Structure formats: C-alpha cells, structure tokens
Amino acid sequence: MRKVIVLSALVLLTACGGNRVGRGNTQSATGEISSACLAADRAAANSALCGCAQAAANQTLRGSDMSRAASFFGDPDRAQEARTADDSSTEAFWQRYQSFVDQSRAMCG
C-alpha cells in the first residue's frame, strides 16, 4: 500500500507539471506545501510546480490541513493512515485533501 501512496504523490507532482503553471500568481506561491514539495527531492519537482501546488492548497486546505498534507511528502504512510481512519475529523480532512489533489490537477496539469 505504501507504493500506492508514493505513486499517488508522484502522479500529483507530474500532473501539476503542465504548461498552465504561469496562470495568475501560482509560480510565486510559497508555504508548507511548496517547501515540502521541493524538499521531497522528486524528479518532477521544481519551484513553478511546487508553487502551483501551494496555490491549490491555499484555495482548498485550512492552515492545519496544510501541515498535515505537507507531511505526506516525507512520509507517505501518514496519507494511508488518514485515508483509512475511522473518525469524522480525519474523514473530513481527507475530503478536503482530495479536493486539494483535484484542484492541483486542474490548475497545474
């Protein structure tokens, strides 16, 4: 299952790597998601891509959600734990996280 989570993170990064990054101010967005994206040292990661992902996070995630989502870049097992959790607050977070993933694909892909 860890491979599935890692693959999902890579797909998110790759999906955000299209030519539409320059729309708006997405290239300069900075924050926890952008920093975690760059620190993950994945081949597809660059400042434009990670800035775009941050801009999507700014639109879809709460402040505390960003910290949690950023932790997924370094520890994909945390994403699996959140996805399979059986409490309402974590389930609500997962719904917001999925919205972030969808928004990232739409904005950056």
C-alpha positions in Angstrom: 0.0 0.0 0.0 2.9 2.3 0.6 3.8 2.0 -3.1 0.3 3.2 -4.0 0.6 6.3 -1.8 4.1 7.1 -3.1 2.8 6.6 -6.7 -0.2 8.9 -5.9 2.2 11.6 -4.7 4.3 11.3 -7.9 1.2 11.4 -10.1 0.1 14.6 -8.3 3.5 16.1 -8.9 3.6 15.0 -12.5 0.0 16.2 -13.1 1.0 19.6 -11.9 3.9 19.8 -14.3 2.0 21.1 -17.4 2.2 24.4 -19.2 -0.5 26.2 -17.3 1.6 26.9 -14.2 2.0 30.6 -15.3 -1.7 31.5 -14.8 -2.2 34.1 -12.1 0.4 34.2 -9.3 0.8 30.5 -8.9 4.5 30.4 -9.6 5.4 32.5 -6.6 3.1 30.8 -4.0 5.1 29.7 -1.0 4.2 27.8 2.1 4.4 24.4 3.7 3.2 22.5 0.7 5.6 24.2 -1.6 8.5 23.7 0.8 7.6 20.0 1.4 7.3 19.5 -2.4 10.7 20.9 -3.0 12.3 19.1 -0.1 10.9 15.7 -1.3 13.6 15.7 -4.0 11.4 14.2 -6.7 12.5 14.5 -10.3 9.3 16.4 -11.4 9.5 18.9 -8.6 10.6 22.5 -9.4 9.7 25.9 -7.9 6.9 26.5 -10.5 5.3 23.2 -9.9 5.5 23.4 -6.2 4.3 26.9 -6.2 1.3 25.9 -8.2 0.6 23.1 -5.8 0.8 25.6 -2.9 -1.6 27.9 -4.7 -4.1 25.0 -5.0 -3.6 24.2 -1.3 -4.2 27.9 -0.4 -7.6 27.5 -2.1 -8.7 24.2 -0.7 -7.0 23.5 2.6 -7.1 25.0 6.1 -3.9 26.1 7.8 -3.7 22.9 9.9 -4.6 20.8 6.9 -1.5 22.2 5.0 0.8 20.9 7.8 -0.8 17.5 7.7 -0.8 17.3 3.9 2.8 18.5 3.7 3.9 15.7 6.0 2.7 13.2 3.3 5.6 14.3 1.0 8.1 12.9 3.5 6.1 10.1 5.0 3.5 8.5 2.6 2.4 6.1 5.3 0.7 9.1 7.0 -1.5 9.6 4.0 -2.5 5.9 4.1 -3.4 6.3 7.8 -5.5 9.3 7.1 -7.3 7.7 4.2 -8.2 4.6 6.3 -9.0 6.4 9.5 -12.4 5.9 11.1 -13.1 9.2 12.8 -15.2 12.0 11.5 -12.5 14.8 11.7 -9.9 12.7 9.8 -12.6 11.7 7.2 -13.4 15.4 6.8 -9.7 16.2 6.4 -9.4 13.5 3.7 -12.3 15.0 1.7 -10.5 18.4 1.8 -7.2 16.7 0.8 -8.9 15.1 -2.2 -10.3 18.5 -3.2 -6.7 19.8 -3.0 -5.5 17.0 -5.3 -8.3 17.7 -7.8 -7.6 21.4 -7.7 -3.9 20.8 -8.2 -4.6 18.7 -11.3 -6.9 21.3 -12.7 -4.6 24.3 -12.0 -1.3 22.8 -12.7 -1.8 19.8 -15.0 
